[in-house]
Each structure stands twice: as structure tokens, then as C-alpha cells.
Amino acid sequence: MPHKRKAWLQKRVKIDGRWCSRPAELVKNVTGIYVVCHWESGRLVRRPVGTDLRKAEHERNRQNIILNARAAGITTTATDARHSLSGAISDYIAHLRRRDLTEKSITAIENLLALLPQKYLEEITTVDVAGHFVDRLRAHGLAKQTIYDRYMKVVSFLKWCEKTYGVKRVAEMGDGPQKPKHSGDAGTNRDPYTAEHLKALDAASTEDERLYWKFFLMTGAREREMTTCEWPDLDLDGRIFHVRAKPGFTPKGKRNRDVPFPRDLADALAARKARSNGATLVFGKDGRVQRHLIRVLKARAKEGNQNPDHYFLHRFRHSAANRWLRAGIDIATVSNW
């Protein structure tokens, strides 16, 4: 048994599918959570300190200093074994950067976690996450799918904290909002838009919005590719859309590509450029990247007496691929566009 005036390190590891504690030096190469152990007032105290060995050794040494001071009759202040929420968020963001997530995604997660008002991880309860946090998202008028996705990000953070610091996770996916069930072909139907679909949509749209739909349809662009498109990305004479990485935008798969488009779209874009007053973004709104185009699309579909559940932005991409294949372009080329 370790000396009662000395702290030591244990490690919680999974062996043969079961969690158990072992002396840290015996399981150096096994992934697990370090625990600083010491005796206090006849009671064994175990304090999880994460998965980093250096940090664990530092915490053990700090605890030994406190124990030695008490043995010498020196009064010490009680140490707070709780984990700072802000510190945990900073560590988690660093972890996400090591996973090579885009800066946009990391910033969104950081802003989301900032909604948690607690000071320490140990203060977070199931009601805080599955109740108050979700209620705040609903109060912002967010869609059910968006609320579900953001709740899932918080649960992922808590799961990481449990693995890193040994703080018990207080919320599971089943505790929060149910995953929305899409009706009809919402977001899943790969069939192209029919002529009737597009005619009804155009009839309900403004001139600018008709150009949005035409650009999607003729280039097969994804939403962020379209909304972040700048005039230098378009070769109006050669009729090529250059999809390139730029600050604030990374193409899917981090792969640049060149997509051709027809003369009538080039003419419509040239007319828009002539009245753009030097704006950089092709489809910007007040000089900024447009948001929530899906809401505009569904609103226009409803105004055109169509089922909004049958309209989604990625379906334009399916329609573009169908048009290219029917024009005789080989499938390998189409897949690169």
C-alpha cells in the first residue's frame, strides 16, 4: 500500500472490455485516464486529471507538496479539484485543430459551447444540456435539424471531457431532441427537378432569385460554392467556374475544380456584373455572404403552390449531373465537376 503521506498515480484503463484501475507505471502503453490518489482524513481520495502523463505527474507532485506541508504543520488551503469549463473548451478546440477541421467549423463549435453558462464541468447537469440549452436554441427559431445537430456537438464535447478528464458525461443523444424525420423526399431524393418544378419556382421568384437557381442548375454548385463565389472565380469569356479554396471557404475534399457553363448563363452573369458597382461577391447581400438560401427556396416553392419538402438546394446538383449525362458527357468527367 502506498505511504499515507504520499500521492501516487493510478490509471483507469479498459482490459478485456472492463474498466479497472492499475498503477500507472504498469500500464504506460495502454490508453486511459490518469488519477491522482492520496489519503485524506482516513479516506482515499481519487482525482481524475486527464490523459496527459506530464499533466498527471505535475498534479501528483503538487499534491505531494500539499501533503508534506500539512505533515510539517503548515496550514494549506483546500484545492479545487473541479475542472474549469473555459479551460476544457480551450483544450477541446485545440483537439479539433489537431484533427484538421476547418476554422469555420471550429469557430462555430466554440461559439456554441460558449452558450453553456457553468463555471466548472462538474456543475453541468442533464437538465442544463437537454433542457435549458435546447430551449435556448428553440428560442432563436432554429430548425429542428439544426437544433439536433447542435445538441449532438455538445454531447460530443461532453464525451471527450469524460475521456480526457474522467468527468462523468451527464447527457446522451437519447436525452435530447429526437432526430427529425423528413417527409417525402426532403434532402434525399436524387431525381432531377422536372420542368414543372422549375417553371413554378421561377414564376414565384424575383429576377435575382431566378439567377440563383439558374446558377445552381447550370454549374451544379454546392451552396457554399455559390454563396462565396467571387467575380475572379468566373471566366465569363471561357465560360468556366473555377472552384478554388479561399479565406473562409474550402472546397469539398479540399479539391479545386473547373466547371463549364453555357452561354446564356454567362450573359446573365455579365449583366449582373455590369450593375454590381464593384462588389467582390457575385451573389452577396449587402457585401456579405448570403445565408439561409434554403429558406428562400422553400418559401418560393410554397408561393408557387408546390410542396416545399420537394425542394432543396442539393437537388439542383442532381439536376445538373442529369443534364450533363443526357448531353453525352461521360460519367467520369461529370463526377469531377
N, C-alpha and C positions, 0 to 999 in steps of 0.2 A: 504494500500500500504506500502511495506517495506520502512524503512528510507533510504534516498538517500545517506547517508554516511555509509551504512552498506550492506555487501554482504549477500546473502541468497541462500539456496539450493532449486531448483526445481527438479522434476523428470519426465522424459519422459516415459510414460507408455502406454500400449495398453489396452483400455477399450472398450468393445463391438466391437472389431475389428478395432478401430480407435485410432491413436496415438494422445496423448494430454499431456499437462504439468500440473502437480499438485504440491502443496507444498510437499516437501519430507517427512515431518513428517506425512502426511495424507495417504501416500501410502507406508509405510515401508515394508509391506509384499508382494508388487507387484513388479515383475521383471521389471527393466527398467534402464534408463541411467540418472545418476545424472548430473545436470547442475548448475554451479556456476553463479549467476546473480548479477549484480551491475550496478549502473548508472555512466556514464562517459560522461562529457560534454553535459549533457542533453539527452544522448542516452542510451537506455537499452542494456547492453552487456550480452550476454549469452554464456557461455563457457562450452561445454561438458567435463566431467572429468572421464567418465567410470562408471562401475557398482559397484565399491567397495566403501562402505559407509565411511570407515576410510580415504581413499584417498580423497574422496569428501569433508569431513569435514576439512581435512588438507588444501586443496586448498581454501576452503571458509575462513578459519582463516588467511591464508596467504594474501588473497585479502583484508580482513579487516585491516590487519596491514598496507598495502599499502594505503588504503583509509584514515585511521586515520593519517598516516604520511603526506599525502597531505593536510588534513584538518588543520594540525598544521603548515603548511608552509614549510614542509621538502620536498625537491626535490627527487623524486624516478625515477628509470629507468623503462622504459616500460618492461613489462613481455611478454615473447613469449608464446602465448597460443597454439602454434603448438605442435604436438606430435612427438617425436623422432622415426624414423623408427627402429633404432637398439634397442631402448627400447621396442617398440611394438613387435619386433621379439622375444626378450627375454621373454616377457610376454606370447607370443603365444606358445613358446617352453615349458614353464612351464605348460601351459594349456594342451598341448599334453601329457606331462609326467603324469599329473593327470588322463588323460584318459587311461593310461597304454599302450600306444603304445610302440612298440619295439624300442630299442635305434638305431637300424639301420634305421628304418623309420624316426625317429626324426632327426637324423643327415642328412639324405637325404633332408628333408624339409628345415632344417636350411641352408644347402649349397645352395639350390635352391633360397631361399628368399634373400640370400646374393648377388644374381645377380642384385637385384634392387639397382640402384646407388643413389637414392634420400636420402637426409638427414632427411626429415620430411614426415610423412604420407600425409599431405595436399599437398605436391608437386607432388604426383603421379597422372598421368592423364591416360585416356583411351588409348591414343596412346603409352604411356610408357609400358603398360601391354600387350595390344592386338597387338601392333605393334613392338616396339623395342625389348621387352622381347622375343616374339615369334620368331622374326628374329634371335636373338642370339642362340636360341635353334636349329633352322634350320641350322645355320652356323656350328653347331657341327655335322651335319649329322645324327641327331636323326630321328627315325621313326615317322610317322605321329601319331600313337597311343601314343607314348612316349611324343611327344610334347603336345598332347591334355591332357594327364594325368597331366603333369607338369603345364600347364596353369590352369587346374582345381584346383590344390593345391594352386596356388597364389590367385585365386578368392575366395577360402575358407578362406584364411588368411585375405583378404580384408573384407569379410563378417563378420568375427569375430571382426575385428577392428571397423567396423560400429556398431556392437552390444555393444562392450566394451567401445569405446571412443566417439562414436557418429560421427565419421568421415565418411562422405558420401562415399559409395562404388562407384568407378569410372569404374568398369569393371564387366560385366556379362558373363556367359558362351556363350551367343549368340554373343558377341562382338569378340570372338577369333576364333581359328581354328575350323572347323566343325569336329564332331566326325567321324572318318574313318568308311567307310562301308566295311566290309570284304567280299571278293569274295568267292564263293563256300562254303567250309566247314571250312574255316580258323579259327581254335581255337574253333569251335562249334560242329563239328561232333563227336559223341560218338562211331561211328563204329570203330572196331579194324583195325589195319593195315592188309592188305592182304599179302599173301606170296610173291606176285609180288612186292608190295610196298617195303618190307624188302629186297628182293633179289636185286632190283635196287639200293637201298640205300647202301647196303654192297659193291656192285661192285664199287661204286664211292668213298668209304670211305677208310681211312688209317686203319692200324691194330689197333691203339689206338682208333680211332673213332668207329670202329666196336664193341669194348668192351664197349664204352659208350652206344651205342644203345642196346647192349645185357643186360647191367646192368639195364637200364630203363625198358626193356621188361620183364626181369625175376624177378624184385623186385617191379615193379610198383612205383618206387621212383619219387617224385616230383623233379624239377630242383635243388632247394637249398639243398634238402636232398642228392642228388647225388654229387653236387659240393663241399659240405662241409664234405662229408664222410671221416672219418679217419680210419686208419687200426684197432685201438681198437674197432671201431664200427662193425667190421666184425668178426664173428666166422666162420672161414673157415672150421673147423672140423665139427661143428654142423650145418653149412650152415644156419646161421641166421644173418640178417642185423638188428642191434639194432639202431633204430632211436631215438636219445636222444638229449635233449637240451644241448647246449654248448656255450661258449662265441662267440657271433656273429651269433648264429643260434638258433631259437626257432621253434619246430615242429608246424605244423598247429593245431590250437586248443589247443596248449601247452600240447599235449598228446603224451607221449612216446609210442612206439610200437615195436614189434619184427616181422620181416617178413622173412619167409623161402625162400631159393632159391636153384636151382638144382645143381647137382654135376658138370656139365660141366661149369657153371659159377664159381663155387668155384675153379676149376682147372685153369681157365683163370685168376682169380684174384690172385691165389697163384703164378702163373708165373710172373705176373706183380709185385707182392710184392718182388720177388726174385731179380728183377732188379731195384727196387725203390731207392736204395742207401740211405736207412734210412729216406726217406721222410715221413712226417706225413699224408699228404693228399693223398687219393687213386688216385684221378683224378686231382691233382693240376697241375698248369702250372707255371714253374719257382718258385715253392714254394708258389704260391698264389692260391686262389680260382679262378677257371675258370669263365669267364664272356661270355655272348653272345653266348651260345651254340646253341640258336635258329638260329643264323645267319649261323653257321656251318651246321646245319641240312638242312636248306633250300638251301644252296649252293650245298651240296652234292645231294640233290634231283634234282636240276636243271641239275647238271652234269650227273645224271643218266637218263636224258630225262623224268623226272617226273614233275608234276605240284607242285611247291613249296608251293602253297596255301593249298595243301592237307597234308602237313607235319607240325606238331607242337609237342612239347615235351610232352604235357599232353596226347596226343593220345597214347603214349606208356603205360600210366597208364590204359587207357581204354582197351588196348590190353591185358595187364597183367590180369586185372579183368576178361575179357572174357575167357582167357586161364584157369584161376583157376576154374571158374564156369563150364566150359566144362569138367574139370578133376574131377568133382563131389564134389568139396568143397562147403559147404553151404554158402549162401549169407551173413549170419551174420558174419561168420569168414572172408570172403573176405572184407566186409566193414570195419573191424577192421584193416586190413592190409593197 
